[in-house]
């Protein structure tokens, strides 16, 4: 799906970033201002997934792989499922 307006895209990117930093936060950095950009590398892919109406399970798998393979953290499956659901809900708000 195309995002028609630059403002819409900006709002969606901000919403995704807020969820990643305040809710997902596998590195526990939300209270460290200098680390606020730590999850920005994942924004483009998540943005496209949301715009393309990806399934919640696809969003979950992407986040789960990042947590466990990229960050080498021991993920909490239920927490990551909740985050995938929050991100999926952004599709409805567009």
Backbone bond lengths (Angstrom), bond angles and torsions (degrees), N, CA, C in turn:
res aa  C-N    CA-C-N  psi(-1)  N-CA   C-N-CA  omega(-1)  CA-C   N-CA-C  phi
1 X - - - 1.442 - - 1.522 109.27 -
2 X 1.304 115.84 137.98 1.458 120.66 176.88 1.514 109.77 -83.60
3 X 1.307 115.89 143.07 1.457 120.23 171.54 1.517 105.27 -97.12
4 X 1.311 116.34 116.12 1.453 122.37 -170.34 1.522 113.69 -70.40
5 X 1.287 117.27 -45.11 1.458 120.54 -171.47 1.530 110.62 -110.65
6 X 1.295 114.92 139.21 1.454 120.51 177.90 1.521 110.73 -57.97
7 X 1.324 117.36 -38.50 1.460 121.42 179.21 1.530 110.87 -62.24
8 X 1.338 116.83 -40.38 1.469 120.44 177.27 1.517 110.87 -61.64
9 X 1.327 115.80 -43.51 1.466 120.50 -179.75 1.526 110.44 -63.60
10 X 1.330 115.91 -42.75 1.465 120.41 -179.90 1.517 110.62 -63.08
11 X 1.326 116.75 -43.86 1.466 120.35 179.37 1.527 111.18 -63.08
12 X 1.328 116.34 -40.95 1.461 120.06 179.42 1.531 110.69 -65.82
13 X 1.314 117.22 -44.55 1.466 120.26 177.71 1.522 111.54 -59.55
14 X 1.317 117.02 -42.02 1.468 120.58 177.94 1.530 110.91 -63.86
15 X 1.318 116.87 -40.85 1.471 120.59 179.73 1.529 110.68 -64.49
16 X 1.329 117.12 -42.43 1.468 121.11 178.18 1.526 109.76 -63.15
17 X 1.318 116.01 -47.51 1.470 120.37 -178.52 1.524 110.72 -60.57
18 X 1.316 116.93 -41.11 1.470 120.87 179.55 1.534 110.74 -61.51
19 X 1.319 116.97 -43.28 1.468 120.50 178.39 1.527 110.46 -64.09
20 X 1.329 116.79 -43.62 1.462 119.46 -179.47 1.524 111.30 -62.60
21 X 1.305 116.67 -43.84 1.460 120.51 -175.14 1.525 112.96 -78.88
22 X 1.312 117.71 -42.39 1.467 120.31 -173.33 1.529 113.90 -92.05
23 X 1.321 116.70 -25.07 1.470 119.58 -175.84 1.539 112.45 -111.94
24 X 1.312 117.36 -50.23 1.466 121.30 -175.96 1.529 109.81 -73.66
25 X 1.285 118.55 -69.71 1.472 127.76 170.79 1.536 116.06 38.84
26 X 1.334 118.25 59.21 1.475 119.50 -179.90 1.527 113.93 -66.12
27 X 1.325 117.27 -17.98 1.466 120.27 179.65 1.531 112.55 -94.24
28 X 1.322 116.62 -0.22 1.476 122.63 179.46 1.535 111.86 53.71
29 X 1.323 115.26 53.66 1.468 120.54 -176.88 1.527 113.37 -113.64
30 X 1.318 117.89 2.56 1.468 120.33 -172.63 1.523 113.68 -55.81
31 X 1.304 117.95 -27.88 1.465 120.17 -177.77 1.533 113.33 -96.14
32 X 1.335 116.49 10.62 1.469 121.04 179.51 1.531 108.21 -111.81
33 X 1.321 118.25 98.35 1.470 121.29 -174.86 1.532 114.36 -53.66
34 X 1.294 118.41 -37.01 1.466 120.83 -177.87 1.533 113.02 -69.26
35 X 1.328 117.28 -10.91 1.466 121.49 -178.10 1.533 112.51 -104.77
36 X 1.323 117.67 7.74 1.466 121.92 -174.93 1.527 114.28 -57.51
37 X 1.317 117.27 -21.70 1.463 120.31 -178.53 1.536 113.02 -94.05
38 X 1.287 117.56 4.11 1.469 122.46 -173.09 1.533 113.18 -57.94
39 X 1.318 118.77 -33.51 1.464 121.17 -176.03 1.524 112.95 -99.33
40 X 1.319 117.58 5.75 1.462 120.79 -176.16 1.527 113.62 -62.95
41 X 1.312 117.92 -26.64 1.468 120.12 178.52 1.531 111.98 -62.02
42 X 1.306 117.59 -22.87 1.465 121.54 -176.76 1.531 112.53 -92.60
43 X 1.313 117.72 -8.80 1.460 121.60 -178.06 1.526 113.63 -62.04
44 X 1.341 119.79 -48.23 1.472 118.31 -177.04 1.528 113.78 -57.67
45 X 1.324 116.51 -45.69 1.469 120.24 -179.15 1.527 110.89 -64.86
46 X 1.325 117.09 -45.47 1.464 119.77 178.99 1.524 111.31 -65.25
47 X 1.317 116.66 -38.72 1.462 121.34 176.62 1.530 109.93 -57.34
48 X 1.340 116.57 -48.74 1.463 120.30 179.89 1.521 111.44 -65.35
49 X 1.312 117.11 -38.96 1.462 119.85 178.87 1.528 110.46 -61.58
50 X 1.306 116.78 -42.75 1.461 120.70 -179.65 1.531 110.22 -67.97
51 X 1.319 116.72 -44.58 1.468 120.48 178.90 1.524 111.84 -63.53
52 X 1.327 116.43 -34.03 1.464 121.30 -179.84 1.526 112.85 -87.01
53 X 1.330 115.79 5.77 1.479 122.28 178.43 1.536 112.48 58.49
54 X 1.317 115.18 47.63 1.466 120.86 177.28 1.527 110.19 -61.39
55 X 1.315 115.72 150.59 1.462 121.11 175.18 1.523 109.54 -66.86
56 X 1.319 115.26 154.49 1.462 120.71 176.07 1.529 110.91 -57.66
57 X 1.325 116.57 -36.23 1.470 120.12 -179.72 1.533 111.22 -66.41
58 X 1.320 118.32 -34.63 1.469 121.13 177.04 1.527 110.60 -67.15
59 X 1.316 115.90 -42.19 1.464 120.79 178.27 1.531 109.20 -63.60
60 X 1.325 116.00 -44.66 1.467 120.72 177.91 1.526 110.62 -57.47
61 X 1.328 117.42 -49.51 1.466 121.21 -176.98 1.525 111.36 -60.18
62 X 1.321 116.67 -39.31 1.460 120.34 178.09 1.524 110.88 -63.09
63 X 1.329 117.29 -49.23 1.466 121.25 179.19 1.530 111.30 -63.77
64 X 1.312 116.45 -41.83 1.466 122.10 -177.73 1.532 110.77 -62.82
65 X 1.332 115.67 -41.41 1.471 120.12 177.88 1.531 110.19 -64.16
66 X 1.324 116.71 -42.20 1.467 119.89 178.69 1.528 110.09 -60.22
67 X 1.323 115.96 -49.35 1.468 120.42 -178.33 1.529 111.96 -59.05
68 X 1.309 115.44 -49.32 1.459 120.45 -170.48 1.519 115.07 -87.75
69 X 1.307 117.89 -35.17 1.471 121.28 -176.38 1.524 112.29 -98.90
70 X 1.327 116.91 -47.31 1.462 120.31 -176.39 1.528 110.75 -77.39
71 X 1.328 116.03 -51.46 1.467 120.64 -177.85 1.517 112.82 -85.94
72 X 1.323 115.57 -13.88 1.458 122.36 -177.91 1.530 112.26 54.36
73 X 1.329 114.52 42.76 1.465 121.98 176.02 1.519 108.62 -102.69
74 X 1.272 115.27 157.35 1.459 120.55 174.42 1.521 106.58 -90.08
75 X 1.313 116.25 102.67 1.453 121.35 -174.87 1.512 113.69 -72.74
76 X 1.317 115.12 157.16 1.456 123.00 173.45 1.530 106.26 -103.95
77 X 1.297 115.84 106.36 1.471 122.19 -173.95 1.527 112.72 -54.50
78 X 1.318 117.82 -46.93 1.469 121.16 -178.73 1.530 111.55 -63.43
79 X 1.315 115.99 -40.65 1.460 120.56 178.44 1.533 110.42 -63.58
80 X 1.323 116.70 -45.50 1.452 120.96 -178.89 1.525 111.05 -66.61
81 X 1.318 117.72 -35.36 1.466 121.22 174.67 1.533 110.50 -62.06
82 X 1.323 116.36 -40.08 1.471 120.42 178.55 1.527 110.87 -65.13
83 X 1.322 116.68 -39.48 1.463 120.99 179.08 1.526 109.96 -66.72
84 X 1.310 117.24 -41.83 1.465 120.66 177.02 1.528 110.37 -59.57
85 X 1.317 116.20 -38.90 1.460 120.65 177.92 1.534 111.32 -65.48
86 X 1.321 116.77 -42.88 1.470 120.42 177.69 1.527 110.94 -60.84
87 X 1.329 116.13 -42.15 1.463 120.28 179.35 1.529 110.61 -67.99
88 X 1.309 117.12 -41.30 1.469 121.38 177.39 1.522 110.30 -59.91
89 X 1.323 117.15 -38.66 1.470 121.02 179.47 1.531 112.36 -61.81
90 X 1.318 117.57 -23.62 1.462 120.02 177.11 1.523 111.64 -64.35
91 X 1.324 117.59 -24.48 1.473 121.16 176.98 1.525 110.33 -62.34
92 X 1.307 115.97 -34.46 1.463 120.60 -177.59 1.522 112.19 -75.71
93 X 1.317 116.41 -21.44 1.464 120.87 -176.42 1.517 112.50 -90.15
94 X 1.325 116.72 -8.75 1.461 119.67 -178.19 1.512 111.09 -78.99
